[in-house]
């Protein structure tokens, strides 16, 4: 099966842009260029998959800065159908401490998983981490796609473990 527009957008547009320059990624999404930026990435994804719909990306997002030196971009996606399409995403950037330690830029997706869904007939999502260079780490943790709090708890625990 060919990659869907949403999968391509998340994995081949958003993740590489984030890993290329995490601070700039957050800055753009906080500013007035965000709609044009996301539209550009979505149009690229449409073209890359030879699709024409949906015309706009099925998402909403928010940028949170819970404290100085920490930025979290939280995405929620609609119309998720295929394995690998994310229901949710978190892009986290932590500025290094003065001594250069404890900084990171990491992304996590709560992806649709058709294979786990077949087990009990309910939508199931799996936590994955798109990494620099197109690598993809599957954490093997599953939960309901609506379990935003569970997803956030997993992300926080993973970041605290520094894995």
PALUMDO-199544 format. One record per atom (N, C-alpha, C, CB): residue number from 1; residue in one letter; atom name; x, y, z. Coordinates in nm, 3 decimals, m for minus. Glycine has a CB too. Layout:
N
R num residu atome      c1      c2      c3
R NUM      a    CA       X       Y       Z
...
This chain:
163
R num residu atome      c1      c2      c3
R   1      x     N   0.084  m0.118   0.000
R   1      x    CA   0.000   0.000   0.000
R   1      x     C   0.088   0.125   0.000
R   1      x    CB  m0.095   0.000   0.122
R   2      x     N   0.051   0.220  m0.080
R   2      x    CA   0.125   0.346  m0.089
R   2      x     C   0.105   0.428   0.037
R   2      x    CB   0.082   0.426  m0.213
R   3      x     N   0.201   0.511   0.068
R   3      x    CA   0.192   0.598   0.185
R   3      x     C   0.077   0.697   0.168
R   3      x    CB   0.325   0.674   0.208
R   4      x     N   0.004   0.719   0.275
R   4      x    CA  m0.107   0.814   0.272
R   4      x     C  m0.053   0.957   0.283
R   4      x    CB  m0.207   0.785   0.387
R   5      x     N  m0.139   1.052   0.254
R   5      x    CA  m0.102   1.193   0.264
R   5      x     C  m0.066   1.227   0.409
R   5      x    CB  m0.216   1.284   0.212
R   6      x     N  m0.149   1.182   0.503
R   6      x    CA  m0.124   1.215   0.644
R   6      x     C   0.006   1.150   0.693
R   6      x    CB  m0.242   1.169   0.731
R   7      x     N   0.030   1.024   0.655
R   7      x    CA   0.155   0.959   0.693
R   7      x     C   0.274   1.037   0.636
R   7      x    CB   0.158   0.812   0.644
R   8      x     N   0.265   1.074   0.509
R   8      x    CA   0.374   1.147   0.442
R   8      x     C   0.396   1.282   0.509
R   8      x    CB   0.342   1.167   0.292
R   9      x     N   0.289   1.350   0.542
R   9      x    CA   0.297   1.480   0.610
R   9      x     C   0.370   1.466   0.744
R   9      x    CB   0.156   1.538   0.631
R  10      x     N   0.329   1.367   0.824
R  10      x    CA   0.388   1.350   0.957
R  10      x     C   0.533   1.303   0.951
R  10      x    CB   0.306   1.251   1.037
R  11      x     N   0.559   1.204   0.865
R  11      x    CA   0.690   1.138   0.866
R  11      x     C   0.792   1.197   0.769
R  11      x    CB   0.673   0.995   0.835
R  12      x     N   0.745   1.254   0.660
R  12      x    CA   0.838   1.304   0.558
R  12      x     C   0.840   1.457   0.548
R  12      x    CB   0.803   1.247   0.425
R  13      x     N   0.748   1.522   0.616
R  13      x    CA   0.747   1.669   0.615
R  13      x     C   0.772   1.725   0.756
R  13      x    CB   0.612   1.722   0.559
R  14      x     N   0.681   1.697   0.850
R  14      x    CA   0.695   1.755   0.985
R  14      x     C   0.822   1.707   1.056
R  14      x    CB   0.574   1.719   1.069
R  15      x     N   0.840   1.577   1.067
R  15      x    CA   0.954   1.525   1.144
R  15      x     C   1.088   1.575   1.090
R  15      x    CB   0.953   1.372   1.143
R  16      x     N   1.114   1.569   0.959
R  16      x    CA   1.243   1.621   0.911
R  16      x     C   1.261   1.771   0.935
R  16      x    CB   1.257   1.592   0.763
R  17      x     N   1.154   1.848   0.921
R  17      x    CA   1.163   1.991   0.948
R  17      x     C   1.199   2.015   1.095
R  17      x    CB   1.030   2.062   0.913
R  18      x     N   1.137   1.940   1.182
R  18      x    CA   1.166   1.953   1.325
R  18      x     C   1.312   1.918   1.355
R  18      x    CB   1.072   1.862   1.406
R  19      x     N   1.357   1.804   1.305
R  19      x    CA   1.493   1.760   1.336
R  19      x     C   1.600   1.847   1.270
R  19      x    CB   1.511   1.617   1.293
R  20      x     N   1.567   1.910   1.159
R  20      x    CA   1.664   1.998   1.092
R  20      x     C   1.698   2.119   1.177
R  20      x    CB   1.611   2.042   0.957
R  21      x     N   1.596   2.179   1.238
R  21      x    CA   1.616   2.298   1.320
R  21      x     C   1.501   2.310   1.420
R  21      x    CB   1.628   2.427   1.231
R  22      x     N   1.510   2.240   1.532
R  22      x    CA   1.398   2.236   1.628
R  22      x     C   1.353   2.374   1.677
R  22      x    CB   1.436   2.153   1.745
R  23      x     N   1.446   2.461   1.708
R  23      x    CA   1.408   2.594   1.759
R  23      x     C   1.332   2.673   1.653
R  23      x    CB   1.533   2.673   1.803
R  24      x     N   1.376   2.666   1.530
R  24      x    CA   1.308   2.735   1.420
R  24      x     C   1.168   2.677   1.398
R  24      x    CB   1.391   2.727   1.290
R  25      x     N   1.156   2.545   1.405
R  25      x    CA   1.028   2.476   1.391
R  25      x     C   0.927   2.533   1.491
R  25      x    CB   1.045   2.323   1.411
R  26      x     N   0.967   2.542   1.617
R  26      x    CA   0.879   2.595   1.721
R  26      x     C   0.850   2.742   1.695
R  26      x    CB   0.943   2.578   1.861
R  27      x     N   0.953   2.818   1.660
R  27      x    CA   0.935   2.961   1.634
R  27      x     C   0.834   2.986   1.523
R  27      x    CB   1.070   3.025   1.596
R  28      x     N   0.843   2.910   1.416
R  28      x    CA   0.749   2.927   1.305
R  28      x     C   0.607   2.895   1.350
R  28      x    CB   0.788   2.838   1.186
R  29      x     N   0.590   2.785   1.423
R  29      x    CA   0.456   2.745   1.466
R  29      x     C   0.396   2.839   1.569
R  29      x    CB   0.459   2.606   1.521
R  30      x     N   0.479   2.916   1.637
R  30      x    CA   0.430   3.017   1.732
R  30      x     C   0.390   3.147   1.662
R  30      x    CB   0.535   3.046   1.838
R  31      x     N   0.441   3.167   1.542
R  31      x    CA   0.423   3.296   1.476
R  31      x     C   0.312   3.298   1.372
R  31      x    CB   0.549   3.336   1.412
R  32      x     N   0.302   3.412   1.307
R  32      x    CA   0.197   3.429   1.207
R  32      x     C   0.226   3.359   1.075
R  32      x    CB   0.174   3.574   1.182
R  33      x     N   0.346   3.302   1.060
R  33      x    CA   0.379   3.226   0.939
R  33      x     C   0.329   3.081   0.948
R  33      x    CB   0.530   3.227   0.915
R  34      x     N   0.279   3.039   1.062
R  34      x    CA   0.241   2.899   1.084
R  34      x     C   0.140   2.847   0.981
R  34      x    CB   0.184   2.884   1.222
R  35      x     N   0.030   2.917   0.955
R  35      x    CA  m0.066   2.862   0.858
R  35      x     C  m0.004   2.839   0.720
R  35      x    CB  m0.185   2.956   0.845
R  36      x     N   0.073   2.933   0.671
R  36      x    CA   0.136   2.917   0.539
R  36      x     C   0.240   2.804   0.541
R  36      x    CB   0.203   3.049   0.494
R  37      x     N   0.313   2.793   0.650
R  37      x    CA   0.414   2.688   0.665
R  37      x     C   0.348   2.551   0.661
R  37      x    CB   0.492   2.707   0.797
R  38      x     N   0.243   2.531   0.741
R  38      x    CA   0.175   2.402   0.744
R  38      x     C   0.107   2.373   0.611
R  38      x    CB   0.072   2.399   0.858
R  39      x     N   0.050   2.474   0.549
R  39      x    CA  m0.012   2.456   0.418
R  39      x     C   0.092   2.414   0.314
R  39      x    CB  m0.082   2.586   0.374
R  40      x     N   0.209   2.475   0.319
R  40      x    CA   0.317   2.439   0.227
R  40      x     C   0.357   2.293   0.245
R  40      x    CB   0.438   2.531   0.247
R  41      x     N   0.375   2.250   0.370
R  41      x    CA   0.412   2.111   0.397
R  41      x     C   0.301   2.014   0.355
R  41      x    CB   0.444   2.093   0.546
R  42      x     N   0.177   2.054   0.377
R  42      x    CA   0.064   1.970   0.338
R  42      x     C   0.056   1.958   0.185
R  42      x    CB  m0.069   2.026   0.394
R  43      x     N   0.073   2.069   0.116
R  43      x    CA   0.070   2.066  m0.031
R  43      x     C   0.183   1.980  m0.087
R  43      x    CB   0.078   2.208  m0.088
R  44      x     N   0.300   1.988  m0.025
R  44      x    CA   0.411   1.902  m0.066
R  44      x     C   0.372   1.755  m0.048
R  44      x    CB   0.538   1.935   0.015
R  45      x     N   0.306   1.724   0.064
R  45      x    CA   0.265   1.586   0.092
R  45      x     C   0.159   1.538  m0.008
R  45      x    CB   0.210   1.575   0.234
R  46      x     N   0.066   1.626  m0.042
R  46      x    CA  m0.033   1.592  m0.145
R  46      x     C   0.036   1.558  m0.277
R  46      x    CB  m0.132   1.708  m0.166
R  47      x     N   0.128   1.644  m0.316
R  47      x    CA   0.199   1.622  m0.442
R  47      x     C   0.282   1.494  m0.436
R  47      x    CB   0.288   1.743  m0.473
R  48      x     N   0.350   1.470  m0.325
R  48      x    CA   0.436   1.352  m0.312
R  48      x     C   0.357   1.222  m0.319
R  48      x    CB   0.511   1.358  m0.180
R  49      x     N   0.230   1.227  m0.281
R  49      x    CA   0.147   1.106  m0.283
R  49      x     C   0.050   1.105  m0.401
R  49      x    CB   0.070   1.095  m0.154
R  50      x     N   0.061   1.204  m0.488
R  50      x    CA  m0.027   1.216  m0.605
R  50      x     C  m0.175   1.220  m0.565
R  50      x    CB  m0.004   1.099  m0.702
R  51      x     N  m0.202   1.292  m0.456
R  51      x    CA  m0.340   1.308  m0.408
R  51      x     C  m0.382   1.455  m0.421
R  51      x    CB  m0.353   1.261  m0.259
R  52      x     N  m0.511   1.479  m0.409
R  52      x    CA  m0.562   1.616  m0.415
R  52      x     C  m0.648   1.651  m0.294
R  52      x    CB  m0.641   1.636  m0.542
R  53      x     N  m0.680   1.550  m0.212
R  53      x    CA  m0.764   1.575  m0.096
R  53      x     C  m0.706   1.502   0.025
R  53      x    CB  m0.908   1.529  m0.122
R  54      x     N  m0.738   1.551   0.142
R  54      x    CA  m0.811   1.673   0.171
R  54      x     C  m0.727   1.797   0.140
R  54      x    CB  m0.856   1.675   0.317
R  55      x     N  m0.794   1.903   0.107
R  55      x    CA  m0.724   2.025   0.065
R  55      x     C  m0.644   2.088   0.178
R  55      x    CB  m0.824   2.125   0.011
R  56      x     N  m0.687   2.067   0.302
R  56      x    CA  m0.618   2.126   0.417
R  56      x     C  m0.576   2.016   0.513
R  56      x    CB  m0.707   2.230   0.488
R  57      x     N  m0.469   2.037   0.586
R  57      x    CA  m0.426   1.934   0.682
R  57      x     C  m0.529   1.914   0.793
R  57      x    CB  m0.289   1.972   0.743
R  58      x     N  m0.562   1.788   0.823
R  58      x    CA  m0.662   1.760   0.926
R  58      x     C  m0.601   1.762   1.066
R  58      x    CB  m0.727   1.624   0.900
R  59      x     N  m0.576   1.882   1.116
R  59      x    CA  m0.506   1.892   1.243
R  59      x     C  m0.542   2.018   1.319
R  59      x    CB  m0.358   1.886   1.222
R  60      x     N  m0.509   2.012   1.445
R  60      x    CA  m0.503   2.133   1.528
R  60      x     C  m0.379   2.116   1.612
R  60      x    CB  m0.634   2.153   1.617
R  61      x     N  m0.324   2.228   1.656
R  61      x    CA  m0.201   2.221   1.735
R  61      x     C  m0.194   2.338   1.830
R  61      x    CB  m0.076   2.218   1.644
R  62      x     N  m0.103   2.323   1.927
R  62      x    CA  m0.081   2.427   2.026
R  62      x     C   0.067   2.424   2.065
R  62      x    CB  m0.173   2.407   2.152
R  63      x     N   0.120   2.542   2.092
R  63      x    CA   0.258   2.552   2.140
R  63      x     C   0.251   2.596   2.286
R  63      x    CB   0.344   2.653   2.054
R  64      x     N   0.316   2.520   2.372
R  64      x    CA   0.317   2.549   2.515
R  64      x     C   0.461   2.570   2.560
R  64      x    CB   0.249   2.435   2.596
R  65      x     N   0.481   2.668   2.643
R  65      x    CA   0.611   2.693   2.705
R  65      x     C   0.589   2.691   2.856
R  65      x    CB   0.675   2.831   2.656
R  66      x     N   0.592   2.570   2.914
R  66      x    CA   0.562   2.559   3.057
R  66      x     C   0.664   2.624   3.148
R  66      x    CB   0.550   2.416   3.094
R  67      x     N   0.786   2.642   3.097
R  67      x    CA   0.889   2.713   3.172
R  67      x     C   0.995   2.760   3.074
R  67      x    CB   0.952   2.623   3.285
R  68      x     N   1.081   2.848   3.120
R  68      x    CA   1.187   2.900   3.036
R  68      x     C   1.276   2.786   2.986
R  68      x    CB   1.270   3.005   3.112
R  69      x     N   1.303   2.785   2.858
R  69      x    CA   1.391   2.685   2.801
R  69      x     C   1.323   2.556   2.759
R  69      x    CB   1.497   2.653   2.897
R  70      x     N   1.191   2.549   2.769
R  70      x    CA   1.118   2.428   2.732
R  70      x     C   0.999   2.466   2.644
R  70      x    CB   1.070   2.351   2.858
R  71      x     N   0.992   2.404   2.526
R  71      x    CA   0.880   2.427   2.434
R  71      x     C   0.822   2.291   2.395
R  71      x    CB   0.925   2.508   2.308
R  72      x     N   0.689   2.285   2.394
R  72      x    CA   0.618   2.162   2.355
R  72      x     C   0.515   2.200   2.250
R  72      x    CB   0.551   2.092   2.479
R  73      x     N   0.526   2.137   2.134
R  73      x    CA   0.426   2.154   2.029
R  73      x     C   0.342   2.027   2.029
R  73      x    CB   0.492   2.182   1.886
R  74      x     N   0.212   2.044   2.056
R  74      x    CA   0.120   1.930   2.063
R  74      x     C   0.026   1.935   1.943
R  74      x    CB   0.039   1.931   2.196
R  75      x     N   0.028   1.829   1.863
R  75      x    CA  m0.061   1.816   1.748
R  75      x     C  m0.168   1.712   1.778
R  75      x    CB   0.019   1.777   1.622
R  76      x     N  m0.288   1.735   1.725
R  76      x    CA  m0.394   1.637   1.724
R  76      x     C  m0.443   1.627   1.579
R  76      x    CB  m0.511   1.676   1.823
R  77      x     N  m0.450   1.504   1.527
R  77      x    CA  m0.489   1.483   1.388
R  77      x     C  m0.627   1.418   1.380
R  77      x    CB  m0.384   1.395   1.315
R  78      x     N  m0.700   1.450   1.273
R  78      x    CA  m0.832   1.392   1.246
R  78      x     C  m0.822   1.298   1.126
R  78      x    CB  m0.938   1.504   1.219
R  79      x     N  m0.926   1.220   1.107
R  79      x    CA  m0.941   1.136   0.989
R  79      x     C  m0.827   1.035   0.976
R  79      x    CB  m0.948   1.221   0.864
R  80      x     N  m0.781   0.983   1.087
R  80      x    CA  m0.674   0.883   1.088
R  80      x     C  m0.734   0.748   1.050
R  80      x    CB  m0.604   0.876   1.229
R  81      x     N  m0.673   0.682   0.951
R  81      x    CA  m0.726   0.556   0.901
R  81      x     C  m0.620   0.447   0.892
R  81      x    CB  m0.787   0.578   0.765
R  82      x     N  m0.501   0.483   0.845
R  82      x    CA  m0.399   0.383   0.812
R  82      x     C  m0.293   0.371   0.921
R  82      x    CB  m0.334   0.418   0.680
R  83      x     N  m0.237   0.251   0.932
R  83      x    CA  m0.127   0.229   1.023
R  83      x     C  m0.015   0.329   0.995
R  83      x    CB  m0.074   0.084   1.011
R  84      x     N   0.038   0.386   1.102
R  84      x    CA   0.147   0.483   1.089
R  84      x     C   0.101   0.627   1.087
R  84      x    CB   0.224   0.455   0.966
R  85      x     N  m0.028   0.650   1.062
R  85      x    CA  m0.078   0.787   1.069
R  85      x     C  m0.094   0.824   1.217
R  85      x    CB  m0.215   0.803   0.991
R  86      x     N  m0.048   0.942   1.256
R  86      x    CA  m0.055   0.976   1.399
R  86      x     C  m0.191   1.034   1.439
R  86      x    CB   0.054   1.076   1.432
R  87      x     N  m0.237   0.990   1.554
R  87      x    CA  m0.353   1.052   1.618
R  87      x     C  m0.307   1.179   1.690
R  87      x    CB  m0.423   0.953   1.717
R  88      x     N  m0.187   1.169   1.748
R  88      x    CA  m0.131   1.280   1.825
R  88      x     C   0.019   1.285   1.802
R  88      x    CB  m0.163   1.266   1.978
R  89      x     N   0.077   1.401   1.826
R  89      x    CA   0.222   1.416   1.816
R  89      x     C   0.266   1.517   1.920
R  89      x    CB   0.266   1.460   1.673
R  90      x     N   0.388   1.496   1.971
R  90      x    CA   0.451   1.591   2.063
R  90      x     C   0.592   1.616   2.012
R  90      x    CB   0.452   1.536   2.211
R  91      x     N   0.623   1.743   1.992
R  91      x    CA   0.758   1.786   1.954
R  91      x     C   0.810   1.867   2.072
R  91      x    CB   0.759   1.871   1.819
R  92      x     N   0.916   1.820   2.135
R  92      x    CA   0.966   1.882   2.258
R  92      x     C   1.108   1.931   2.237
R  92      x    CB   0.959   1.783   2.376
R  93      x     N   1.131   2.057   2.276
R  93      x    CA   1.265   2.115   2.267
R  93      x     C   1.301   2.170   2.404
R  93      x    CB   1.272   2.229   2.157
R  94      x     N   1.411   2.119   2.458
R  94      x    CA   1.463   2.168   2.586
R  94      x     C   1.600   2.227   2.561
R  94      x    CB   1.469   2.054   2.693
R  95      x     N   1.613   2.354   2.593
R  95      x    CA   1.740   2.424   2.579
R  95      x     C   1.840   2.366   2.681
R  95      x    CB   1.722   2.577   2.600
R  96      x     N   1.964   2.343   2.640
R  96      x    CA   2.063   2.290   2.735
R  96      x     C   2.085   2.384   2.853
R  96      x    CB   2.197   2.265   2.664
R  97      x     N   2.124   2.324   2.964
R  97      x    CA   2.161   2.403   3.082
R  97      x     C   2.288   2.482   3.050
R  97      x    CB   2.182   2.311   3.207
R  98      x     N   2.327   2.571   3.141
R  98      x    CA   2.445   2.656   3.119
R  98      x     C   2.572   2.574   3.093
R  98      x    CB   2.466   2.746   3.239
R  99      x     N   2.579   2.455   3.151
R  99      x    CA   2.697   2.371   3.130
R  99      x     C   2.687   2.284   3.004
R  99      x    CB   2.718   2.282   3.253
R 100      x     N   2.580   2.305   2.925
R 100      x    CA   2.564   2.233   2.799
R 100      x     C   2.496   2.098   2.812
R 100      x    CB   2.696   2.213   2.736
R 101      x     N   2.451   2.062   2.931
R 101      x    CA   2.386   1.932   2.951
R 101      x     C   2.234   1.946   2.952
R 101      x    CB   2.433   1.868   3.082
R 102      x     N   2.168   1.833   2.942
R 102      x    CA   2.022   1.819   2.956
R 102      x     C   1.940   1.881   2.843
R 102      x    CB   1.981   1.880   3.083
R 103      x     N   2.001   1.920   2.733
R 103      x    CA   1.925   1.970   2.620
R 103      x     C   1.884   1.857   2.528
R 103      x    CB   2.006   2.074   2.543
R 104      x     N   1.771   1.872   2.462
R 104      x    CA   1.727   1.772   2.366
R 104      x     C   1.618   1.829   2.276
R 104      x    CB   1.677   1.645   2.438
R 105      x     N   1.596   1.760   2.167
R 105      x    CA   1.485   1.786   2.076
R 105      x     C   1.434   1.649   2.033
R 105      x    CB   1.529   1.875   1.950
R 106      x     N   1.313   1.617   2.077
R 106      x    CA   1.258   1.484   2.049
R 106      x     C   1.113   1.496   2.007
R 106      x    CB   1.272   1.390   2.171
R 107      x     N   1.070   1.401   1.928
R 107      x    CA   0.932   1.397   1.881
R 107      x     C   0.874   1.260   1.910
R 107      x    CB   0.924   1.430   1.728
R 108      x     N   0.746   1.257   1.942
R 108      x    CA   0.675   1.132   1.969
R 108      x     C   0.541   1.136   1.896
R 108      x    CB   0.656   1.108   2.122
R 109      x     N   0.503   1.022   1.837
R 109      x    CA   0.374   1.009   1.770
R 109      x     C   0.295   0.898   1.838
R 109      x    CB   0.392   0.980   1.618
R 110      x     N   0.166   0.918   1.850
R 110      x    CA   0.073   0.813   1.890
R 110      x     C   0.005   0.771   1.760
R 110      x    CB  m0.031   0.862   2.001
R 111      x     N   0.055   0.662   1.702
R 111      x    CA   0.016   0.622   1.567
R 111      x     C  m0.092   0.515   1.566
R 111      x    CB   0.137   0.572   1.492
R 112      x     N  m0.177   0.524   1.465
R 112      x    CA  m0.278   0.421   1.442
R 112      x     C  m0.208   0.289   1.414
R 112      x    CB  m0.371   0.460   1.323
R 113      x     N  m0.263   0.183   1.468
R 113      x    CA  m0.203   0.051   1.453
R 113      x     C  m0.313  m0.049   1.417
R 113      x    CB  m0.127   0.007   1.582
R 114      x     N  m0.333  m0.074   1.288
R 114      x    CA  m0.436  m0.167   1.242
R 114      x     C  m0.416  m0.306   1.299
R 114      x    CB  m0.438  m0.173   1.091
R 115      x     N  m0.292  m0.347   1.317
R 115      x    CA  m0.263  m0.483   1.359
R 115      x     C  m0.309  m0.507   1.502
R 115      x    CB  m0.115  m0.512   1.347
R 116      x     N  m0.286  m0.415   1.591
R 116      x    CA  m0.334  m0.429   1.729
R 116      x     C  m0.486  m0.416   1.733
R 116      x    CB  m0.268  m0.325   1.821
R 117      x     N  m0.543  m0.336   1.646
R 117      x    CA  m0.688  m0.317   1.642
R 117      x     C  m0.758  m0.448   1.610
R 117      x    CB  m0.726  m0.210   1.538
R 118      x     N  m0.697  m0.531   1.527
R 118      x    CA  m0.758  m0.658   1.488
R 118      x     C  m0.776  m0.751   1.607
R 118      x    CB  m0.674  m0.726   1.383
R 119      x     N  m0.701  m0.732   1.712
R 119      x    CA  m0.708  m0.820   1.828
R 119      x     C  m0.840  m0.807   1.902
R 119      x    CB  m0.592  m0.792   1.923
R 120      x     N  m0.882  m0.684   1.929
R 120      x    CA  m1.006  m0.667   2.006
R 120      x     C  m1.112  m0.582   1.935
R 120      x    CB  m0.974  m0.604   2.138
R 121      x     N  m1.086  m0.543   1.811
R 121      x    CA  m1.185  m0.468   1.733
R 121      x     C  m1.197  m0.321   1.768
R 121      x    CB  m1.316  m0.531   1.750
R 122      x     N  m1.114  m0.271   1.857
R 122      x    CA  m1.117  m0.130   1.896
R 122      x     C  m0.995  m0.059   1.840
R 122      x    CB  m1.122  m0.114   2.050
R 123      x     N  m1.009   0.070   1.805
R 123      x    CA  m0.890   0.143   1.757
R 123      x     C  m0.780   0.141   1.861
R 123      x    CB  m0.927   0.288   1.720
R 124      x     N  m0.661   0.112   1.816
R 124      x    CA  m0.546   0.106   1.904
R 124      x     C  m0.433   0.188   1.843
R 124      x    CB  m0.500  m0.040   1.928
R 125      x     N  m0.358   0.252   1.929
R 125      x    CA  m0.245   0.334   1.884
R 125      x     C  m0.119   0.285   1.953
R 125      x    CB  m0.269   0.485   1.912
R 126      x     N  m0.007   0.310   1.888
R 126      x    CA   0.123   0.269   1.940
R 126      x     C   0.214   0.391   1.945
R 126      x    CB   0.186   0.155   1.852
R 127      x     N   0.296   0.401   2.047
R 127      x    CA   0.386   0.516   2.061
R 127      x     C   0.513   0.488   1.979
R 127      x    CB   0.421   0.543   2.211
R 128      x     N   0.547   0.584   1.895
R 128      x    CA   0.666   0.576   1.812
R 128      x     C   0.741   0.709   1.822
R 128      x    CB   0.630   0.542   1.664
R 129      x     N   0.868   0.703   1.786
R 129      x    CA   0.950   0.824   1.790
R 129      x     C   1.022   0.840   1.656
R 129      x    CB   1.052   0.818   1.907
R 130      x     N   0.980   0.939   1.577
R 130      x    CA   1.056   0.967   1.455
R 130      x     C   1.187   1.034   1.495
R 130      x    CB   0.975   1.058   1.356
R 131      x     N   1.296   0.976   1.449
R 131      x    CA   1.428   1.026   1.487
R 131      x     C   1.496   1.093   1.369
R 131      x    CB   1.514   0.913   1.542
R 132      x     N   1.603   1.163   1.399
R 132      x    CA   1.683   1.231   1.297
R 132      x     C   1.726   1.131   1.190
R 132      x    CB   1.807   1.298   1.361
R 133      x     N   1.727   1.177   1.066
R 133      x    CA   1.773   1.093   0.956
R 133      x     C   1.668   0.995   0.905
R 133      x    CB   1.893   1.017   0.998
R 134      x     N   1.542   1.011   0.948
R 134      x    CA   1.436   0.926   0.899
R 134      x     C   1.419   0.795   0.975
R 134      x    CB   1.459   0.897   0.758
R 135      x     N   1.501   0.773   1.076
R 135      x    CA   1.483   0.652   1.155
R 135      x     C   1.353   0.662   1.235
R 135      x    CB   1.604   0.629   1.250
R 136      x     N   1.301   0.547   1.275
R 136      x    CA   1.172   0.542   1.342
R 136      x     C   1.181   0.440   1.456
R 136      x    CB   1.056   0.505   1.243
R 137      x     N   1.167   0.486   1.577
R 137      x    CA   1.176   0.398   1.694
R 137      x     C   1.035   0.363   1.740
R 137      x    CB   1.257   0.466   1.811
R 138      x     N   1.005   0.235   1.741
R 138      x    CA   0.876   0.187   1.788
R 138      x     C   0.892   0.149   1.934
R 138      x    CB   0.825   0.066   1.703
R 139      x     N   0.822   0.220   2.021
R 139      x    CA   0.835   0.195   2.165
R 139      x     C   0.755   0.074   2.211
R 139      x    CB   0.792   0.317   2.242
R 140      x     N   0.663   0.025   2.130
R 140      x    CA   0.588  m0.094   2.166
R 140      x     C   0.481  m0.072   2.271
R 140      x    CB   0.680  m0.197   2.215
R 141      x     N   0.457   0.050   2.310
R 141      x    CA   0.354   0.082   2.408
R 141      x     C   0.225   0.115   2.334
R 141      x    CB   0.397   0.201   2.500
R 142      x     N   0.118   0.047   2.366
R 142      x    CA  m0.011   0.072   2.299
R 142      x     C  m0.111   0.130   2.397
R 142      x    CB  m0.066  m0.058   2.236
R 143      x     N  m0.204   0.206   2.341
R 143      x    CA  m0.312   0.266   2.419
R 143      x     C  m0.421   0.311   2.323
R 143      x    CB  m0.260   0.386   2.506
R 144      x     N  m0.531   0.353   2.376
R 144      x    CA  m0.639   0.407   2.293
R 144      x     C  m0.593   0.538   2.231
R 144      x    CB  m0.769   0.427   2.377
R 145      x     N  m0.632   0.566   2.108
R 145      x    CA  m0.591   0.691   2.043
R 145      x     C  m0.645   0.815   2.113
R 145      x    CB  m0.635   0.691   1.899
R 146      x     N  m0.747   0.797   2.196
R 146      x    CA  m0.805   0.910   2.270
R 146      x     C  m0.736   0.934   2.404
R 146      x    CB  m0.953   0.885   2.292
R 147      x     N  m0.642   0.848   2.440
R 147      x    CA  m0.577   0.857   2.572
R 147      x     C  m0.463   0.960   2.569
R 147      x    CB  m0.523   0.718   2.614
R 148      x     N  m0.501   1.086   2.560
R 148      x    CA  m0.401   1.193   2.553
R 148      x     C  m0.319   1.200   2.682
R 148      x    CB  m0.469   1.327   2.527
R 149      x     N  m0.383   1.183   2.796
R 149      x    CA  m0.310   1.189   2.922
R 149      x     C  m0.211   1.073   2.935
R 149      x    CB  m0.408   1.186   3.039
R 150      x     N  m0.251   0.954   2.892
R 150      x    CA  m0.161   0.840   2.894
R 150      x     C  m0.042   0.861   2.802
R 150      x    CB  m0.235   0.713   2.855
R 151      x     N  m0.068   0.917   2.685
R 151      x    CA   0.039   0.949   2.590
R 151      x     C   0.136   1.048   2.652
R 151      x    CB  m0.020   1.005   2.458
R 152      x     N   0.083   1.155   2.711
R 152      x    CA   0.169   1.255   2.773
R 152      x     C   0.250   1.196   2.890
R 152      x    CB   0.086   1.373   2.823
R 153      x     N   0.188   1.110   2.969
R 153      x    CA   0.261   1.045   3.079
R 153      x     C   0.377   0.961   3.024
R 153      x    CB   0.166   0.956   3.163
R 154      x     N   0.352   0.888   2.915
R 154      x    CA   0.457   0.807   2.854
R 154      x     C   0.571   0.897   2.806
R 154      x    CB   0.401   0.724   2.737
R 155      x     N   0.538   1.006   2.738
R 155      x    CA   0.641   1.097   2.686
R 155      x     C   0.725   1.153   2.800
R 155      x    CB   0.576   1.212   2.606
R 156      x     N   0.660   1.200   2.905
R 156      x    CA   0.731   1.257   3.020
R 156      x     C   0.822   1.152   3.084
R 156      x    CB   0.632   1.313   3.124
R 157      x     N   0.771   1.033   3.105
R 157      x    CA   0.851   0.927   3.167
R 157      x     C   0.971   0.892   3.080
R 157      x    CB   0.766   0.802   3.191
R 158      x     N   0.952   0.889   2.949
R 158      x    CA   1.061   0.856   2.857
R 158      x     C   1.168   0.966   2.859
R 158      x    CB   1.007   0.837   2.713
R 159      x     N   1.126   1.091   2.860
R 159      x    CA   1.221   1.201   2.865
R 159      x     C   1.297   1.202   2.998
R 159      x    CB   1.149   1.335   2.845
R 160      x     N   1.229   1.174   3.106
R 160      x    CA   1.294   1.171   3.237
R 160      x     C   1.394   1.057   3.247
R 160      x    CB   1.191   1.159   3.348
R 161      x     N   1.369   0.947   3.176
R 161      x    CA   1.460   0.832   3.178
R 161      x     C   1.583   0.857   3.090
R 161      x    CB   1.387   0.705   3.132
R 162      x     N   1.577   0.962   3.006
R 162      x    CA   1.687   1.001   2.917
R 162      x     C   1.731   0.887   2.826
R 162      x    CB   1.806   1.047   3.000
R 163      x     N   1.634   0.817   2.770
R 163      x    CA   1.664   0.708   2.676
R 163      x     C   1.669   0.758   2.534
R 163      x    CB   1.560   0.598   2.688
